[in-house]
Amino acid sequence: MQRRFFSAALVSVSLAALGAAPSVWAQAVLLRVLTHSSFDLPKELLAQFEKDAGVKLQIVKAGDAGEMVNKLILTKARPIADVVYGIDNTLLPRAVAAKLLDAYTGPAAQRASAAAMAEGADQTGVVSGVVPVDYGFVNLNIDKAWFAQKGLALPTSLDDLAKPAYAKLLVVQNPATSSPGQAFVFATIAGLGEEAAFTWWGQMRANGVKVVKGWTEAYYTEFTRNGGTRPIVVSYASSPAAEVFYAKEKLSVSPTTNLFFKGGVFRQVEGVALVKGGNPAARDAAGQFIEFLRSAPAQQALQTTMWMFPAEAGAARVEVMKQHASEPTAFDNPGVTDMNSKGKAWLQRWTKVVLK
């Protein structure tokens, strides 16, 4: 199961893999695509896009989404990309304030979207040139077998997790180093209220919450499903589907399930945009790439590679997502203005309450 925001890498998908003649390759436009490190679509699909668009893709993975935006800011005078994928609703205000993006008005930006980059957007979901590509939910996952073996009732609220019966059961990611960790902290603030949220976090510290650097450490080291001691983990609404998809044996029911608590669910929307100052010769190709990410093949593939829900309105769900990735009926996101103006102070306060 792959999730978000880790190592940096450079990936280049070559037309040579399709047996293209050298002369065709030499004439192809180079399209530089900056992404976060969890961007993952089948190589065959990317190669087909290269062939159809007559381009050579250079996909640069720039670490987590925050690092990716930092790289765009630092290289603004001489942009390192022509198009960027992975700006989400928490980072959108920062990208807009830094004037990193150009408007895109092609067909994908005019069609209805299943998710909006910010509250108040019209049915397209496009905000400041960022076209929605996918969305998902950060929330709590539990190991069902652990609770059954212990005979412990499932918690029914965040408040339950602060009770002695649930001591030392939860592992979370540090919001200073992890996007899902940050999203979960923001959800507690939006859902409980700022003061109540930090009171709860203080109670969780006293009740033995464990904090790790990122999602990989939380899920693959600390979570009981993978040999750890913590049966509750901050993860994603799609994680139960991924458990079924990657299981060695055929499963009809996921071994994990979602807990959708008030103050414990954050909706993340990711989008794609043109980079201001990108190569003019690649501008048309950049637009084609935006359209490609909203195409039916890409919208289907991302469901079992990046484990997100498709943003294209009416896009078909793959069977494993349809059966095992439930969507919450409600979520708690702070307003974009608050995330932008108060986010840094929230994280500093969280660090003081939980770690110091």
N, C-alpha and C positions, 0 to 999 in steps of 0.2 A: 504494500500500500504506500503510494507516494503522497506526500503532502509538501507543505510550502516552506520556502525561504532558507535554503542552505548554501551549498558550495557554489562558487562561481566557475563558469566554464565557457568555452567557445565551441559552438557547433556549426558546421557548414555542410549543408546538404547539396550534393553535387549532381548535376545533370549527367555527368560521366557514368553514374550508376545506372542510368537509363540507356546507355550506349549512344549518347548524342555525339555527333561529329565535333571535333575540335573547333571548326569554324563557327558552328552554332553556339558553342560555349563562349567563344571569344566575343561574340556579338551580344551576349546576354547582359542586361543591366544588373549591376550589383545593388541589391536591396539590403540595407543594414537594419536589422530588427533587434531592438533591445527588449529583454524580458527579465522577469524574476527567475529564480533558479528552478521553479517547479513547472515552467512551461514545458509541455510534453504532448506532442502530437505524433502519430506514426510517421516514420521516415518516408514511407511510400506515399503518404498523402501530401507531405511537403514537397517531395520530388515531383509529384503530378502537378502541383501548383507551379513549380518552377517551369515545367515543360509548357503548361498552358499559358503562363504569363510571359514567358521568354525572359526570365530573370534568374540570377544566381543569388540564393539566400545566404546571408551571413547572420546567423542568430547568435547574439551575444547574451549570455546569461550573467546577470550582474548581482548575484546574491539575493537577499530578500528584497521585498518591494520597496522598503524604505531606502536601502542602499542603491537601488536602481534609480530612484528619483534623485538621490544625492549625486549620482554620477551625471545625470542630465543637467543638474544645476552647475556642477563644477566644470562641465564641458560645454556650457551654453554658448560661449564665444566661437567654439569650433565643434559643433555637434558630432557625436560619435554614432548617431543613428538617424534613420529616416522615418521610422515608425516605432512606436513603443507600445508593448502590451503588458498589462499587469498593474496599471494605476488603478487603485480601488477607491471606494468612497471615503476611506479615512485619509488618503493621501491626495485626493483631488484638489482640495483648497490650496495645498502647498504647491502643487504643480501649476495651478492657475495663477497664484500670487507671483511665482517666479517667471511667468510668461514663457513657459516651455513649449506650448502646444499651438498648432494651427487648426483652424476650423476644417471640418470635413463634412460635406453635404451630399455625398453619394447616396445610392439607394439604401444601403444598410442604415444610414443615419436618418432615413425618412420612414422606415418601417416601424411598426409597433414592437416594443420590447417587453419581455416578461419581467424585467427589473430595471430600475432607474438608478443612475449614478448618484442622485441626491434627491431629497424630498422636494416636492414641488415641481419636478420635471414633467414635461408633457408625456404623452403615451410612447414616444420614441425612447425615452429614458436618457437621451443624449444631453450632456451638460458640458459646456465649454469645449466642445469638439471631441469629447471622449465618448466613444460608441460602446455601449454595454456588450460584452461577449459572454459572460457567464456570471452566475451568482451561487452563493452557498451560505451555510449557517454555522457559526461557531457555537458550540454548546457542550454540555456534559455527555459523555458516554460511560456506560457501566458494563462490567463483566457479569453477565447474568448468572453464570455457573457459580461464581464466588459467593454471591448473595444467597443462592439456593443452598449451597453447602454449609454456609454459616447460619442459615435460618434467620437471617436479618432482613427485615422489611426494607423495601426500597425507600429512599428518601422521597418526600413529596414536595419539598421546597428548599431554597437555599438555607433557610433558617435551620432546617433539620441537620444540615451538614455541620453546624456548629455545636451540635449536641454530643455528649460523651460517647454515645453508641457509635458515632461515625468518626471518632478520633483517628487521625493518621490514615484516612482512606482516600483522600483527594490529592492528586498531583496536578499542578498548574504550570504554565510557562511564564517566565519572567517577561512582563510586558515591555521592558526596555530592550529585549533582544529577540522577541518573538511576536509576529503579527497576530496569531490566534490568541496569545497571551494578552496582548493589548486590547483586542476585540472583546475578550471576556471581561476584562476590567471595565471597559467602557459600557458594556451591557449592564453590569452591576450598578454603575452610577446612574444610567438612564432609567433602569427599572426600579431601583430601590430609593433613589434620591442620593445626592452626594454624601451627606452626613451619615445616613443609614448604611450606605455602601461601605464607607471606611470603618464604621463600627463593626460591620459584619466581617470585613477583612481582618480586623484586629482580633475578633473572636476566632476566626479560622487559624490565625497564627497560633493562638493559645491552644487550639484543638489539633495542632500538628499538621497543617497543610504543608506539602512539600513543593518547593519551587525549583524548577530546572530551567536550563537555558532555552530550549526550544521544543518543538513538537516531536521530533525524532526521539529525543531523550525521554520525554514524557511517555510516549506511546510504546516505544520499542524496548525501553529499559525499565521504567517504573510501573507500567500498567501490568496487572496480574495476568492478562491474556498472553503476555510475552515474558513471563517469568518474574515479574516484579512483585511488589507488595501492595500496590495501590489499585483497588478495583474501580475507582472513579477517576476519569481523566478529562481534561478539556480537549476536545477534538472537533469533529465535524458531523453534521447530520448525515453525510454520505458515508461515514466510516463503517457503519454496519453493512452497507452494500459492498464495500471494498473487502470486508472480512469474508463475505460469501464468495466474491469473485476470485480472491487469491487463495482460498482454502484448498488444501491438498485433496481432501475428500469432497464429494458432492454434498452441499448443505441445502436444506429447504428453509431453514430458519437461521438467522444470524446469531452468533454467540454473544453479540453485544446489542445494546439498544440505546436510544437517545433519551435524555431527560430534558424536557423543554420547560424550564422553570421561569417564573417571573424574575427578571433581572439576570437571567442566565443564557440568553440567546441573542446573538448579534448577526445581522444579515450583512454579508460582504458582497459587494458587486465589483467585478473587474471589467476593465474596458481597454480599448485600443485607440490610439490617436496618432495624428501626424506630428512629427517633431519640427518645431519652428527652426528654420535655418538648415534643414536637411538638404541633401543633394537635389537640385531642381530636376536633374535628369531622371531621378528615381521617384519623383512625386507621383506619376501615374501608377508605377508599380506599387508604391505604398498604398494608394487607394485600392488597388486590386487585392492587396493583402488584407486590408480591412474587410472588404467584401468576402474574401475567402474565409475569414474567421467567423463570419455570420452565415456561411453556407451550410447546407444540410450535412455534408460529410464531416466538416469540422465540428459542428455543433453536436453531432452524434459521438464522434471520437473523443472529445474532451471529457465526456461523462465517465469514461473508464480509463482515462489517462491522467487527467487532472482532478477527477472526482468532484466536479462542479455541475450545477444544473445549467442547461442551455438558456441563453438570454433571448434567442429568437422565439417570438411568439408562435405557439403552436408546434414547436419542434418536438419530434417524437422522442420519448424517453426510451433508453435501452432497458431491457427486461430487468436486469439486476437492480437498476436504480428505481424502476417502477415498483418493484416488490419490496425492496429493503431500505431505500433512502426516503424516509418520511420527511415532509416539510412541516415546520411548526405553523400554527395558525396565527401566532403573534411573535414579535421580536422587540428588543429594546435597543435602539440605536440613539445616541445623543444627536442633536442637531449638528449639521456640518460646521456651523459657526462656532458652536461650543467645542467641538473636537479640535478645531483649528486654534481657537484662542485659549482654551483651558487644558488641552491634552497634555502639554508638557508639565504643567503644574500638577495635574492628576497623577502622572507617572512618578513624579518626585514624591508626592505625598504617599502613594502606594508603597514606594521603596522604604520610606521612613516607617510606615505602619507595619509592614510585613517582614522586612529584612533587617532593619537596624535596631 
